Amino acid sequence: MEVERHNKTPLEIERSIPGALPARARNNIGWAIRDARLAQVDDLRAMTDGQIMTSVRSAGRTQGIGRITLARIRDFFPVNA
C-alpha cells in the first residue's frame, strides 16, 4: 500500500491520533504516518486487520502490532461498512 508523502509535523500527527488509545498504539500509528505507510489516521478504517498488523509498527521494526493492540485500534477505528 503506497501512500503520498505529507508535510505534517510530529505535533500535528500526534494531535490527529485519539489520546485515549494506549501509548503503544499511538506511537506505532505516528511512526506509520511519518514513514509514509499510512497517509492519515482515518485510513485505518479502510484497511483490513492484516494490513494494519503489518503497516502499523515502530520505526526500524519488521514485526507489526499484535492482536491486543489491533483490538484497541479497532475500538476507535472500526471497519467502514
mmCIF file of the N, C-alpha and C atoms, coordinates in Angstrom:
data_MODEL
# 
_entry.id   MODEL 
# 
loop_
_atom_site.group_PDB 
_atom_site.id 
_atom_site.type_symbol 
_atom_site.label_atom_id 
_atom_site.label_alt_id 
_atom_site.label_comp_id 
_atom_site.label_asym_id 
_atom_site.label_entity_id 
_atom_site.label_seq_id 
_atom_site.pdbx_PDB_ins_code 
_atom_site.Cartn_x 
_atom_site.Cartn_y 
_atom_site.Cartn_z 
_atom_site.occupancy 
_atom_site.B_iso_or_equiv 
_atom_site.pdbx_formal_charge 
_atom_site.auth_seq_id 
_atom_site.auth_comp_id 
_atom_site.auth_asym_id 
_atom_site.auth_atom_id 
_atom_site.pdbx_PDB_model_num 
ATOM 1   N N  . MET A 1 1  ? 0.840   -1.171 0.000  1.00 0.00 ? 1  MET A N  1 
ATOM 2   C CA . MET A 1 1  ? 0.000   0.000  0.000  1.00 0.00 ? 1  MET A CA 1 
ATOM 3   C C  . MET A 1 1  ? 0.883   1.232  0.000  1.00 0.00 ? 1  MET A C  1 
ATOM 4   N N  . GLU A 1 2  ? 0.947   1.921  -1.113 1.00 0.00 ? 2  GLU A N  1 
ATOM 5   C CA . GLU A 1 2  ? 1.785   3.101  -1.235 1.00 0.00 ? 2  GLU A CA 1 
ATOM 6   C C  . GLU A 1 2  ? 0.956   4.348  -0.968 1.00 0.00 ? 2  GLU A C  1 
ATOM 7   N N  . VAL A 1 3  ? 1.478   5.236  -0.155 1.00 0.00 ? 3  VAL A N  1 
ATOM 8   C CA . VAL A 1 3  ? 0.764   6.464  0.172  1.00 0.00 ? 3  VAL A CA 1 
ATOM 9   C C  . VAL A 1 3  ? 1.620   7.666  -0.189 1.00 0.00 ? 3  VAL A C  1 
ATOM 10  N N  . GLU A 1 4  ? 0.980   8.816  -0.339 1.00 0.00 ? 4  GLU A N  1 
ATOM 11  C CA . GLU A 1 4  ? 1.700   10.032 -0.674 1.00 0.00 ? 4  GLU A CA 1 
ATOM 12  C C  . GLU A 1 4  ? 2.414   10.578 0.555  1.00 0.00 ? 4  GLU A C  1 
ATOM 13  N N  . ARG A 1 5  ? 3.546   11.239 0.323  1.00 0.00 ? 5  ARG A N  1 
ATOM 14  C CA . ARG A 1 5  ? 4.270   11.900 1.401  1.00 0.00 ? 5  ARG A CA 1 
ATOM 15  C C  . ARG A 1 5  ? 3.477   13.111 1.863  1.00 0.00 ? 5  ARG A C  1 
ATOM 16  N N  . HIS A 1 6  ? 3.683   13.526 3.053  1.00 0.00 ? 6  HIS A N  1 
ATOM 17  C CA . HIS A 1 6  ? 2.988   14.669 3.622  1.00 0.00 ? 6  HIS A CA 1 
ATOM 18  C C  . HIS A 1 6  ? 4.002   15.589 4.278  1.00 0.00 ? 6  HIS A C  1 
ATOM 19  N N  . ASN A 1 7  ? 3.556   16.751 4.652  1.00 0.00 ? 7  ASN A N  1 
ATOM 20  C CA . ASN A 1 7  ? 4.436   17.715 5.307  1.00 0.00 ? 7  ASN A CA 1 
ATOM 21  C C  . ASN A 1 7  ? 3.974   18.012 6.725  1.00 0.00 ? 7  ASN A C  1 
ATOM 22  N N  . LYS A 1 8  ? 3.355   17.049 7.350  1.00 0.00 ? 8  LYS A N  1 
ATOM 23  C CA . LYS A 1 8  ? 2.887   17.250 8.719  1.00 0.00 ? 8  LYS A CA 1 
ATOM 24  C C  . LYS A 1 8  ? 4.057   17.189 9.689  1.00 0.00 ? 8  LYS A C  1 
ATOM 25  N N  . THR A 1 9  ? 3.951   18.006 10.720 1.00 0.00 ? 9  THR A N  1 
ATOM 26  C CA . THR A 1 9  ? 4.950   17.959 11.780 1.00 0.00 ? 9  THR A CA 1 
ATOM 27  C C  . THR A 1 9  ? 4.571   16.835 12.744 1.00 0.00 ? 9  THR A C  1 
ATOM 28  N N  . PRO A 1 10 ? 5.523   16.351 13.526 1.00 0.00 ? 10 PRO A N  1 
ATOM 29  C CA . PRO A 1 10 ? 5.177   15.314 14.506 1.00 0.00 ? 10 PRO A CA 1 
ATOM 30  C C  . PRO A 1 10 ? 4.053   15.742 15.451 1.00 0.00 ? 10 PRO A C  1 
ATOM 31  N N  . LEU A 1 11 ? 4.008   17.026 15.802 1.00 0.00 ? 11 LEU A N  1 
ATOM 32  C CA . LEU A 1 11 ? 2.951   17.514 16.682 1.00 0.00 ? 11 LEU A CA 1 
ATOM 33  C C  . LEU A 1 11 ? 1.579   17.407 16.014 1.00 0.00 ? 11 LEU A C  1 
ATOM 34  N N  . GLU A 1 12 ? 1.488   17.739 14.730 1.00 0.00 ? 12 GLU A N  1 
ATOM 35  C CA . GLU A 1 12 ? 0.222   17.611 14.002 1.00 0.00 ? 12 GLU A CA 1 
ATOM 36  C C  . GLU A 1 12 ? -0.208  16.153 13.905 1.00 0.00 ? 12 GLU A C  1 
ATOM 37  N N  . ILE A 1 13 ? 0.749   15.271 13.720 1.00 0.00 ? 13 ILE A N  1 
ATOM 38  C CA . ILE A 1 13 ? 0.439   13.845 13.661 1.00 0.00 ? 13 ILE A CA 1 
ATOM 39  C C  . ILE A 1 13 ? -0.111  13.374 15.003 1.00 0.00 ? 13 ILE A C  1 
ATOM 40  N N  . GLU A 1 14 ? 0.553   13.748 16.081 1.00 0.00 ? 14 GLU A N  1 
ATOM 41  C CA . GLU A 1 14 ? 0.111   13.331 17.411 1.00 0.00 ? 14 GLU A CA 1 
ATOM 42  C C  . GLU A 1 14 ? -1.281  13.862 17.732 1.00 0.00 ? 14 GLU A C  1 
ATOM 43  N N  . ARG A 1 15 ? -1.603  15.058 17.283 1.00 0.00 ? 15 ARG A N  1 
ATOM 44  C CA . ARG A 1 15 ? -2.919  15.635 17.553 1.00 0.00 ? 15 ARG A CA 1 
ATOM 45  C C  . ARG A 1 15 ? -4.034  14.921 16.804 1.00 0.00 ? 15 ARG A C  1 
ATOM 46  N N  . SER A 1 16 ? -3.718  14.257 15.709 1.00 0.00 ? 16 SER A N  1 
ATOM 47  C CA . SER A 1 16 ? -4.747  13.568 14.934 1.00 0.00 ? 16 SER A CA 1 
ATOM 48  C C  . SER A 1 16 ? -5.032  12.159 15.459 1.00 0.00 ? 16 SER A C  1 
ATOM 49  N N  . ILE A 1 17 ? -4.256  11.691 16.423 1.00 0.00 ? 17 ILE A N  1 
ATOM 50  C CA . ILE A 1 17 ? -4.431  10.362 16.996 1.00 0.00 ? 17 ILE A CA 1 
ATOM 51  C C  . ILE A 1 17 ? -5.197  10.499 18.312 1.00 0.00 ? 17 ILE A C  1 
ATOM 52  N N  . PRO A 1 18 ? -6.271  9.740  18.499 1.00 0.00 ? 18 PRO A N  1 
ATOM 53  C CA . PRO A 1 18 ? -7.043  9.861  19.747 1.00 0.00 ? 18 PRO A CA 1 
ATOM 54  C C  . PRO A 1 18 ? -6.184  9.608  20.985 1.00 0.00 ? 18 PRO A C  1 
ATOM 55  N N  . GLY A 1 19 ? -6.289  10.498 21.956 1.00 0.00 ? 19 GLY A N  1 
ATOM 56  C CA . GLY A 1 19 ? -5.495  10.398 23.177 1.00 0.00 ? 19 GLY A CA 1 
ATOM 57  C C  . GLY A 1 19 ? -5.866  9.220  24.058 1.00 0.00 ? 19 GLY A C  1 
ATOM 58  N N  . ALA A 1 20 ? -7.065  8.688  23.884 1.00 0.00 ? 20 ALA A N  1 
ATOM 59  C CA . ALA A 1 20 ? -7.498  7.566  24.719 1.00 0.00 ? 20 ALA A CA 1 
ATOM 60  C C  . ALA A 1 20 ? -6.902  6.233  24.268 1.00 0.00 ? 20 ALA A C  1 
ATOM 61  N N  . LEU A 1 21 ? -6.283  6.201  23.096 1.00 0.00 ? 21 LEU A N  1 
ATOM 62  C CA . LEU A 1 21 ? -5.609  4.979  22.640 1.00 0.00 ? 21 LEU A CA 1 
ATOM 63  C C  . LEU A 1 21 ? -4.410  4.702  23.544 1.00 0.00 ? 21 LEU A C  1 
ATOM 64  N N  . PRO A 1 22 ? -4.060  3.439  23.761 1.00 0.00 ? 22 PRO A N  1 
ATOM 65  C CA . PRO A 1 22 ? -2.856  3.126  24.536 1.00 0.00 ? 22 PRO A CA 1 
ATOM 66  C C  . PRO A 1 22 ? -1.612  3.727  23.869 1.00 0.00 ? 22 PRO A C  1 
ATOM 67  N N  . ALA A 1 23 ? -0.607  4.032  24.662 1.00 0.00 ? 23 ALA A N  1 
ATOM 68  C CA . ALA A 1 23 ? 0.609   4.681  24.168 1.00 0.00 ? 23 ALA A CA 1 
ATOM 69  C C  . ALA A 1 23 ? 1.267   3.894  23.038 1.00 0.00 ? 23 ALA A C  1 
ATOM 70  N N  . ARG A 1 24 ? 1.312   2.576  23.156 1.00 0.00 ? 24 ARG A N  1 
ATOM 71  C CA . ARG A 1 24 ? 1.945   1.769  22.112 1.00 0.00 ? 24 ARG A CA 1 
ATOM 72  C C  . ARG A 1 24 ? 1.234   1.959  20.774 1.00 0.00 ? 24 ARG A C  1 
ATOM 73  N N  . ALA A 1 25 ? -0.089  1.950  20.786 1.00 0.00 ? 25 ALA A N  1 
ATOM 74  C CA . ALA A 1 25 ? -0.852  2.130  19.554 1.00 0.00 ? 25 ALA A CA 1 
ATOM 75  C C  . ALA A 1 25 ? -0.641  3.531  18.992 1.00 0.00 ? 25 ALA A C  1 
ATOM 76  N N  . ARG A 1 26 ? -0.677  4.558  19.854 1.00 0.00 ? 26 ARG A N  1 
ATOM 77  C CA . ARG A 1 26 ? -0.460  5.939  19.391 1.00 0.00 ? 26 ARG A CA 1 
ATOM 78  C C  . ARG A 1 26 ? 0.914   6.091  18.763 1.00 0.00 ? 26 ARG A C  1 
ATOM 79  N N  . ASN A 1 27 ? 1.933   5.559  19.429 1.00 0.00 ? 27 ASN A N  1 
ATOM 80  C CA . ASN A 1 27 ? 3.297   5.672  18.911 1.00 0.00 ? 27 ASN A CA 1 
ATOM 81  C C  . ASN A 1 27 ? 3.454   4.954  17.580 1.00 0.00 ? 27 ASN A C  1 
ATOM 82  N N  . ASN A 1 28 ? 2.927   3.742  17.481 1.00 0.00 ? 28 ASN A N  1 
ATOM 83  C CA . ASN A 1 28 ? 3.063   2.981  16.245 1.00 0.00 ? 28 ASN A CA 1 
ATOM 84  C C  . ASN A 1 28 ? 2.312   3.633  15.093 1.00 0.00 ? 28 ASN A C  1 
ATOM 85  N N  . ILE A 1 29 ? 1.140   4.198  15.351 1.00 0.00 ? 29 ILE A N  1 
ATOM 86  C CA . ILE A 1 29 ? 0.404   4.910  14.302 1.00 0.00 ? 29 ILE A CA 1 
ATOM 87  C C  . ILE A 1 29 ? 1.198   6.138  13.868 1.00 0.00 ? 29 ILE A C  1 
ATOM 88  N N  . GLY A 1 30 ? 1.770   6.844  14.825 1.00 0.00 ? 30 GLY A N  1 
ATOM 89  C CA . GLY A 1 30 ? 2.600   8.006  14.496 1.00 0.00 ? 30 GLY A CA 1 
ATOM 90  C C  . GLY A 1 30 ? 3.782   7.640  13.619 1.00 0.00 ? 30 GLY A C  1 
ATOM 91  N N  . TRP A 1 31 ? 4.467   6.538  13.940 1.00 0.00 ? 31 TRP A N  1 
ATOM 92  C CA . TRP A 1 31 ? 5.592   6.094  13.114 1.00 0.00 ? 31 TRP A CA 1 
ATOM 93  C C  . TRP A 1 31 ? 5.129   5.676  11.724 1.00 0.00 ? 31 TRP A C  1 
ATOM 94  N N  . ALA A 1 32 ? 3.983   5.035  11.624 1.00 0.00 ? 32 ALA A N  1 
ATOM 95  C CA . ALA A 1 32 ? 3.472   4.625  10.310 1.00 0.00 ? 32 ALA A CA 1 
ATOM 96  C C  . ALA A 1 32 ? 3.183   5.844  9.439  1.00 0.00 ? 32 ALA A C  1 
ATOM 97  N N  . ILE A 1 33 ? 2.674   6.913  10.037 1.00 0.00 ? 33 ILE A N  1 
ATOM 98  C CA . ILE A 1 33 ? 2.414   8.135  9.276  1.00 0.00 ? 33 ILE A CA 1 
ATOM 99  C C  . ILE A 1 33 ? 3.727   8.792  8.874  1.00 0.00 ? 33 ILE A C  1 
ATOM 100 N N  . ARG A 1 34 ? 4.671   8.885  9.788  1.00 0.00 ? 34 ARG A N  1 
ATOM 101 C CA . ARG A 1 34 ? 5.965   9.508  9.482  1.00 0.00 ? 34 ARG A CA 1 
ATOM 102 C C  . ARG A 1 34 ? 6.722   8.750  8.397  1.00 0.00 ? 34 ARG A C  1 
ATOM 103 N N  . ASP A 1 35 ? 6.603   7.426  8.399  1.00 0.00 ? 35 ASP A N  1 
ATOM 104 C CA . ASP A 1 35 ? 7.316   6.605  7.414  1.00 0.00 ? 35 ASP A CA 1 
ATOM 105 C C  . ASP A 1 35 ? 6.518   6.391  6.135  1.00 0.00 ? 35 ASP A C  1 
ATOM 106 N N  . ALA A 1 36 ? 5.385   7.082  5.991  1.00 0.00 ? 36 ALA A N  1 
ATOM 107 C CA . ALA A 1 36 ? 4.532   7.039  4.795  1.00 0.00 ? 36 ALA A CA 1 
ATOM 108 C C  . ALA A 1 36 ? 3.938   5.659  4.529  1.00 0.00 ? 36 ALA A C  1 
ATOM 109 N N  . ARG A 1 37 ? 3.732   4.867  5.576  1.00 0.00 ? 37 ARG A N  1 
ATOM 110 C CA . ARG A 1 37 ? 2.989   3.621  5.416  1.00 0.00 ? 37 ARG A CA 1 
ATOM 111 C C  . ARG A 1 37 ? 1.499   3.877  5.591  1.00 0.00 ? 37 ARG A C  1 
ATOM 112 N N  . LEU A 1 38 ? 1.175   5.077  6.082  1.00 0.00 ? 38 LEU A N  1 
ATOM 113 C CA . LEU A 1 38 ? -0.198  5.485  6.351  1.00 0.00 ? 38 LEU A CA 1 
ATOM 114 C C  . LEU A 1 38 ? -0.274  6.982  6.071  1.00 0.00 ? 38 LEU A C  1 
ATOM 115 N N  . ALA A 1 39 ? -1.269  7.417  5.268  1.00 0.00 ? 39 ALA A N  1 
ATOM 116 C CA . ALA A 1 39 ? -1.368  8.834  4.909  1.00 0.00 ? 39 ALA A CA 1 
ATOM 117 C C  . ALA A 1 39 ? -2.016  9.654  6.016  1.00 0.00 ? 39 ALA A C  1 
ATOM 118 N N  . GLN A 1 40 ? -3.066  9.124  6.608  1.00 0.00 ? 40 GLN A N  1 
ATOM 119 C CA . GLN A 1 40 ? -3.748  9.810  7.699  1.00 0.00 ? 40 GLN A CA 1 
ATOM 120 C C  . GLN A 1 40 ? -4.386  8.777  8.610  1.00 0.00 ? 40 GLN A C  1 
ATOM 121 N N  . VAL A 1 41 ? -4.744  9.202  9.788  1.00 0.00 ? 41 VAL A N  1 
ATOM 122 C CA . VAL A 1 41 ? -5.264  8.277  10.793 1.00 0.00 ? 41 VAL A CA 1 
ATOM 123 C C  . VAL A 1 41 ? -6.568  7.623  10.331 1.00 0.00 ? 41 VAL A C  1 
ATOM 124 N N  . ASP A 1 42 ? -7.420  8.373  9.658  1.00 0.00 ? 42 ASP A N  1 
ATOM 125 C CA . ASP A 1 42 ? -8.714  7.824  9.229  1.00 0.00 ? 42 ASP A CA 1 
ATOM 126 C C  . ASP A 1 42 ? -8.588  6.721  8.183  1.00 0.00 ? 42 ASP A C  1 
ATOM 127 N N  . ASP A 1 43 ? -7.417  6.569  7.562  1.00 0.00 ? 43 ASP A N  1 
ATOM 128 C CA . ASP A 1 43 ? -7.208  5.475  6.605  1.00 0.00 ? 43 ASP A CA 1 
ATOM 129 C C  . ASP A 1 43 ? -7.293  4.110  7.283  1.00 0.00 ? 43 ASP A C  1 
ATOM 130 N N  . LEU A 1 44 ? -7.151  4.070  8.601  1.00 0.00 ? 44 LEU A N  1 
ATOM 131 C CA . LEU A 1 44 ? -7.232  2.800  9.328  1.00 0.00 ? 44 LEU A CA 1 
ATOM 132 C C  . LEU A 1 44 ? -8.596  2.141  9.156  1.00 0.00 ? 44 LEU A C  1 
ATOM 133 N N  . ARG A 1 45 ? -9.636  2.939  8.954  1.00 0.00 ? 45 ARG A N  1 
ATOM 134 C CA . ARG A 1 45 ? -10.987 2.398  8.782  1.00 0.00 ? 45 ARG A CA 1 
ATOM 135 C C  . ARG A 1 45 ? -11.120 1.582  7.495  1.00 0.00 ? 45 ARG A C  1 
ATOM 136 N N  . ALA A 1 46 ? -10.360 1.937  6.477  1.00 0.00 ? 46 ALA A N  1 
ATOM 137 C CA . ALA A 1 46 ? -10.454 1.259  5.186  1.00 0.00 ? 46 ALA A CA 1 
ATOM 138 C C  . ALA A 1 46 ? -9.505  0.065  5.075  1.00 0.00 ? 46 ALA A C  1 
ATOM 139 N N  . MET A 1 47 ? -8.620  -0.108 6.048  1.00 0.00 ? 47 MET A N  1 
ATOM 140 C CA . MET A 1 47 ? -7.633  -1.186 5.992  1.00 0.00 ? 47 MET A CA 1 
ATOM 141 C C  . MET A 1 47 ? -8.170  -2.453 6.640  1.00 0.00 ? 47 MET A C  1 
ATOM 142 N N  . THR A 1 48 ? -7.693  -3.591 6.139  1.00 0.00 ? 48 THR A N  1 
ATOM 143 C CA . THR A 1 48 ? -8.045  -4.867 6.759  1.00 0.00 ? 48 THR A CA 1 
ATOM 144 C C  . THR A 1 48 ? -7.201  -5.043 8.022  1.00 0.00 ? 48 THR A C  1 
ATOM 145 N N  . ASP A 1 49 ? -7.583  -6.001 8.852  1.00 0.00 ? 49 ASP A N  1 
ATOM 146 C CA . ASP A 1 49 ? -6.814  -6.269 10.066 1.00 0.00 ? 49 ASP A CA 1 
ATOM 147 C C  . ASP A 1 49 ? -5.377  -6.655 9.727  1.00 0.00 ? 49 ASP A C  1 
ATOM 148 N N  . GLY A 1 50 ? -5.195  -7.467 8.695  1.00 0.00 ? 50 GLY A N  1 
ATOM 149 C CA . GLY A 1 50 ? -3.855  -7.881 8.286  1.00 0.00 ? 50 GLY A CA 1 
ATOM 150 C C  . GLY A 1 50 ? -2.999  -6.715 7.835  1.00 0.00 ? 50 GLY A C  1 
ATOM 151 N N  . GLN A 1 51 ? -3.590  -5.785 7.099  1.00 0.00 ? 51 GLN A N  1 
ATOM 152 C CA . GLN A 1 51 ? -2.842  -4.606 6.656  1.00 0.00 ? 51 GLN A CA 1 
ATOM 153 C C  . GLN A 1 51 ? -2.420  -3.750 7.843  1.00 0.00 ? 51 GLN A C  1 
ATOM 154 N N  . ILE A 1 52 ? -3.320  -3.590 8.796  1.00 0.00 ? 52 ILE A N  1 
ATOM 155 C CA . ILE A 1 52 ? -2.980  -2.795 9.979  1.00 0.00 ? 52 ILE A CA 1 
ATOM 156 C C  . ILE A 1 52 ? -1.869  -3.476 10.766 1.00 0.00 ? 52 ILE A C  1 
ATOM 157 N N  . MET A 1 53 ? -1.964  -4.783 10.940 1.00 0.00 ? 53 MET A N  1 
ATOM 158 C CA . MET A 1 53 ? -0.975  -5.501 11.746 1.00 0.00 ? 53 MET A CA 1 
ATOM 159 C C  . MET A 1 53 ? 0.422   -5.424 11.143 1.00 0.00 ? 53 MET A C  1 
ATOM 160 N N  . THR A 1 54 ? 0.540   -5.295 9.822  1.00 0.00 ? 54 THR A N  1 
ATOM 161 C CA . THR A 1 54 ? 1.861   -5.211 9.206  1.00 0.00 ? 54 THR A CA 1 
ATOM 162 C C  . THR A 1 54 ? 2.305   -3.777 8.948  1.00 0.00 ? 54 THR A C  1 
ATOM 163 N N  . SER A 1 55 ? 1.384   -2.863 8.696  1.00 0.00 ? 55 SER A N  1 
ATOM 164 C CA . SER A 1 55 ? 1.749   -1.479 8.377  1.00 0.00 ? 55 SER A CA 1 
ATOM 165 C C  . SER A 1 55 ? 2.009   -0.629 9.607  1.00 0.00 ? 55 SER A C  1 
ATOM 166 N N  . VAL A 1 56 ? 1.261   -0.861 10.665 1.00 0.00 ? 56 VAL A N  1 
ATOM 167 C CA . VAL A 1 56 ? 1.388   -0.049 11.876 1.00 0.00 ? 56 VAL A CA 1 
ATOM 168 C C  . VAL A 1 56 ? 2.422   -0.711 12.778 1.00 0.00 ? 56 VAL A C  1 
ATOM 169 N N  . ARG A 1 57 ? 3.643   -0.197 12.717 1.00 0.00 ? 57 ARG A N  1 
ATOM 170 C CA . ARG A 1 57 ? 4.736   -0.747 13.522 1.00 0.00 ? 57 ARG A CA 1 
ATOM 171 C C  . ARG A 1 57 ? 5.724   0.363  13.832 1.00 0.00 ? 57 ARG A C  1 
ATOM 172 N N  . SER A 1 58 ? 6.575   0.120  14.771 1.00 0.00 ? 58 SER A N  1 
ATOM 173 C CA . SER A 1 58 ? 7.579   1.105  15.167 1.00 0.00 ? 58 SER A CA 1 
ATOM 174 C C  . SER A 1 58 ? 8.640   1.245  14.086 1.00 0.00 ? 58 SER A C  1 
ATOM 175 N N  . ALA A 1 59 ? 9.352   2.329  14.148 1.00 0.00 ? 59 ALA A N  1 
ATOM 176 C CA . ALA A 1 59 ? 10.412  2.586  13.170 1.00 0.00 ? 59 ALA A CA 1 
ATOM 177 C C  . ALA A 1 59 ? 11.500  1.525  13.282 1.00 0.00 ? 59 ALA A C  1 
ATOM 178 N N  . GLY A 1 60 ? 11.960  1.022  12.159 1.00 0.00 ? 60 GLY A N  1 
ATOM 179 C CA . GLY A 1 60 ? 13.030  0.041  12.136 1.00 0.00 ? 60 GLY A CA 1 
ATOM 180 C C  . GLY A 1 60 ? 12.611  -1.370 12.476 1.00 0.00 ? 60 GLY A C  1 
ATOM 181 N N  . ARG A 1 61 ? 11.354  -1.591 12.757 1.00 0.00 ? 61 ARG A N  1 
ATOM 182 C CA . ARG A 1 61 ? 10.863  -2.926 13.111 1.00 0.00 ? 61 ARG A CA 1 
ATOM 183 C C  . ARG A 1 61 ? 10.293  -3.612 11.884 1.00 0.00 ? 61 ARG A C  1 
ATOM 184 N N  . THR A 1 62 ? 10.456  -4.910 11.820 1.00 0.00 ? 62 THR A N  1 
ATOM 185 C CA . THR A 1 62 ? 9.849   -5.680 10.743 1.00 0.00 ? 62 THR A CA 1 
ATOM 186 C C  . THR A 1 62 ? 8.574   -6.354 11.205 1.00 0.00 ? 62 THR A C  1 
ATOM 187 N N  . GLN A 1 63 ? 8.447   -6.549 12.508 1.00 0.00 ? 63 GLN A N  1 
ATOM 188 C CA . GLN A 1 63 ? 7.253   -7.186 13.056 1.00 0.00 ? 63 GLN A CA 1 
ATOM 189 C C  . GLN A 1 63 ? 6.210   -6.121 13.358 1.00 0.00 ? 63 GLN A C  1 
ATOM 190 N N  . GLY A 1 64 ? 4.977   -6.381 12.962 1.00 0.00 ? 64 GLY A N  1 
ATOM 191 C CA . GLY A 1 64 ? 3.893   -5.433 13.194 1.00 0.00 ? 64 GLY A CA 1 
ATOM 192 C C  . GLY A 1 64 ? 3.311   -5.555 14.590 1.00 0.00 ? 64 GLY A C  1 
ATOM 193 N N  . ILE A 1 65 ? 2.153   -4.941 14.781 1.00 0.00 ? 65 ILE A N  1 
ATOM 194 C CA . ILE A 1 65 ? 1.491   -4.968 16.079 1.00 0.00 ? 65 ILE A CA 1 
ATOM 195 C C  . ILE A 1 65 ? 0.807   -6.310 16.297 1.00 0.00 ? 65 ILE A C  1 
ATOM 196 N N  . GLY A 1 66 ? 0.443   -6.569 17.524 1.00 0.00 ? 66 GLY A N  1 
ATOM 197 C CA . GLY A 1 66 ? -0.238  -7.815 17.865 1.00 0.00 ? 66 GLY A CA 1 
ATOM 198 C C  . GLY A 1 66 ? -1.743  -7.658 17.899 1.00 0.00 ? 66 GLY A C  1 
ATOM 199 N N  . ARG A 1 67 ? -2.405  -8.739 18.256 1.00 0.00 ? 67 ARG A N  1 
ATOM 200 C CA . ARG A 1 67 ? -3.875  -8.750 18.258 1.00 0.00 ? 67 ARG A CA 1 
ATOM 201 C C  . ARG A 1 67 ? -4.473  -7.849 19.327 1.00 0.00 ? 67 ARG A C  1 
ATOM 202 N N  . ILE A 1 68 ? -3.816  -7.721 20.461 1.00 0.00 ? 68 ILE A N  1 
ATOM 203 C CA . ILE A 1 68 ? -4.358  -6.874 21.529 1.00 0.00 ? 68 ILE A CA 1 
ATOM 204 C C  . ILE A 1 68 ? -4.315  -5.404 21.114 1.00 0.00 ? 68 ILE A C  1 
ATOM 205 N N  . THR A 1 69 ? -3.172  -4.972 20.579 1.00 0.00 ? 69 THR A N  1 
ATOM 206 C CA . THR A 1 69 ? -3.069  -3.587 20.115 1.00 0.00 ? 69 THR A CA 1 
ATOM 207 C C  . THR A 1 69 ? -4.016  -3.348 18.951 1.00 0.00 ? 69 THR A C  1 
ATOM 208 N N  . LEU A 1 70 ? -4.165  -4.321 18.071 1.00 0.00 ? 70 LEU A N  1 
ATOM 209 C CA . LEU A 1 70 ? -5.117  -4.203 16.961 1.00 0.00 ? 70 LEU A CA 1 
ATOM 210 C C  . LEU A 1 70 ? -6.536  -4.021 17.491 1.00 0.00 ? 70 LEU A C  1 
ATOM 211 N N  . ALA A 1 71 ? -6.897  -4.769 18.512 1.00 0.00 ? 71 ALA A N  1 
ATOM 212 C CA . ALA A 1 71 ? -8.241  -4.648 19.086 1.00 0.00 ? 71 ALA A CA 1 
ATOM 213 C C  . ALA A 1 71 ? -8.470  -3.249 19.652 1.00 0.00 ? 71 ALA A C  1 
ATOM 214 N N  . ARG A 1 72 ? -7.445  -2.667 20.283 1.00 0.00 ? 72 ARG A N  1 
ATOM 215 C CA . ARG A 1 72 ? -7.571  -1.306 20.818 1.00 0.00 ? 72 ARG A CA 1 
ATOM 216 C C  . ARG A 1 72 ? -7.744  -0.298 19.686 1.00 0.00 ? 72 ARG A C  1 
ATOM 217 N N  . ILE A 1 73 ? -7.013  -0.486 18.592 1.00 0.00 ? 73 ILE A N  1 
ATOM 218 C CA . ILE A 1 73 ? -7.139  0.408  17.437 1.00 0.00 ? 73 ILE A CA 1 
ATOM 219 C C  . ILE A 1 73 ? -8.522  0.277  16.827 1.00 0.00 ? 73 ILE A C  1 
ATOM 220 N N  . ARG A 1 74 ? -9.030  -0.950 16.709 1.00 0.00 ? 74 ARG A N  1 
ATOM 221 C CA . ARG A 1 74 ? -10.359 -1.173 16.122 1.00 0.00 ? 74 ARG A CA 1 
ATOM 222 C C  . ARG A 1 74 ? -11.477 -0.602 16.995 1.00 0.00 ? 74 ARG A C  1 
ATOM 223 N N  . ASP A 1 75 ? -11.235 -0.449 18.292 1.00 0.00 ? 75 ASP A N  1 
ATOM 224 C CA . ASP A 1 75 ? -12.224 0.212  19.151 1.00 0.00 ? 75 ASP A CA 1 
ATOM 225 C C  . ASP A 1 75 ? -12.470 1.645  18.690 1.00 0.00 ? 75 ASP A C  1 
ATOM 226 N N  . PHE A 1 76 ? -11.421 2.308  18.227 1.00 0.00 ? 76 PHE A N  1 
ATOM 227 C CA . PHE A 1 76 ? -11.516 3.703  17.798 1.00 0.00 ? 76 PHE A CA 1 
ATOM 228 C C  . PHE A 1 76 ? -11.729 3.847  16.295 1.00 0.00 ? 76 PHE A C  1 
ATOM 229 N N  . PHE A 1 77 ? -11.248 2.888  15.524 1.00 0.00 ? 77 PHE A N  1 
ATOM 230 C CA . PHE A 1 77 ? -11.343 2.945  14.066 1.00 0.00 ? 77 PHE A CA 1 
ATOM 231 C C  . PHE A 1 77 ? -11.953 1.657  13.531 1.00 0.00 ? 77 PHE A C  1 
ATOM 232 N N  . PRO A 1 78 ? -13.277 1.477  13.690 1.00 0.00 ? 78 PRO A N  1 
ATOM 233 C CA . PRO A 1 78 ? -13.915 0.257  13.179 1.00 0.00 ? 78 PRO A CA 1 
ATOM 234 C C  . PRO A 1 78 ? -13.885 0.230  11.653 1.00 0.00 ? 78 PRO A C  1 
ATOM 235 N N  . VAL A 1 79 ? -14.053 -0.950 11.094 1.00 0.00 ? 79 VAL A N  1 
ATOM 236 C CA . VAL A 1 79 ? -14.051 -1.116 9.638  1.00 0.00 ? 79 VAL A CA 1 
ATOM 237 C C  . VAL A 1 79 ? -15.253 -0.386 9.050  1.00 0.00 ? 79 VAL A C  1 
ATOM 238 N N  . ASN A 1 80 ? -15.015 0.347  7.959  1.00 0.00 ? 80 ASN A N  1 
ATOM 239 C CA . ASN A 1 80 ? -16.129 1.003  7.262  1.00 0.00 ? 80 ASN A CA 1 
ATOM 240 C C  . ASN A 1 80 ? -17.047 -0.048 6.674  1.00 0.00 ? 80 ASN A C  1 
ATOM 241 N N  . ALA A 1 81 ? -18.334 0.101  6.900  1.00 0.00 ? 81 ALA A N  1 
ATOM 242 C CA . ALA A 1 81 ? -19.303 -0.866 6.373  1.00 0.00 ? 81 ALA A CA 1 
ATOM 243 C C  . ALA A 1 81 ? -19.898 -0.396 5.069  1.00 0.00 ? 81 ALA A C  1 
# 
